[in-house]
Every structure is written in structure tokens, then in C-alpha cells.
Amino acid sequence: MADSLLEVIFDVVDLAFDVSDVIDRTKQLSKPDTVEVPPDPKPLPPAAQRALAEAEERERAIQAASGADQASHR
């Protein structure tokens, strides 16, 4: 008799822990995902814009020259 009563008590406690786990998991799933968004970049000062444009122009010239070299080797 005492053994079956202890089993019932342990089953009830086990069930309570299972219910508690389900509640905790549900709370975790219901939390919204937060995403960090970086701030908008600051506009470049005019000197930096000119330097960037010059570097891009040099890169285009290098690529155009290498394309011309490859075409002449064919």
C-alpha cells in the first residue's frame, strides 16, 4: 500500500516537472527574435569621395588593360 502511494506521489511530481518544462519551452518560443540593425552609414566627405572615385577609375583602367592584353594573346 505504501509503495503504491509513493509511486503515485512520484508520478504526480514527475508530471508537474514535465508540465513546468513545457511551460518554460513555450515561453522561450514565444519570445520575439531581436535583430541588431547597424546604423545608417555616414556620407563620405568630398575628399574621400574623390579618392574613392579615383581608385575605382584606376581599377577599371587596370581591368580594361588586362582585358586588352588577354584579347591580344588570343
Stockholm file with secondary structure:
# STOCKHOLM 1.0

chainA/1-74         MADSLLEVIFDVVDLAFDVSDVIDRTKQLSKPDTVEVPPDPKPLPPAAQRALAEAEERERAIQAASGADQASHR
#=GR chainA/1-74 SS CHHHHHHHHHHHHHHHHHHHHHHHHHHHHHSCCCCCCCCCCCCCCHHHHHHHHHHHHHHHHHHHHHHHHHHHTC
#=GC SS_cons        CHHHHHHHHHHHHHHHHHHHHHHHHHHHHHSCCCCCCCCCCCCCCHHHHHHHHHHHHHHHHHHHHHHHHHHHTC
//
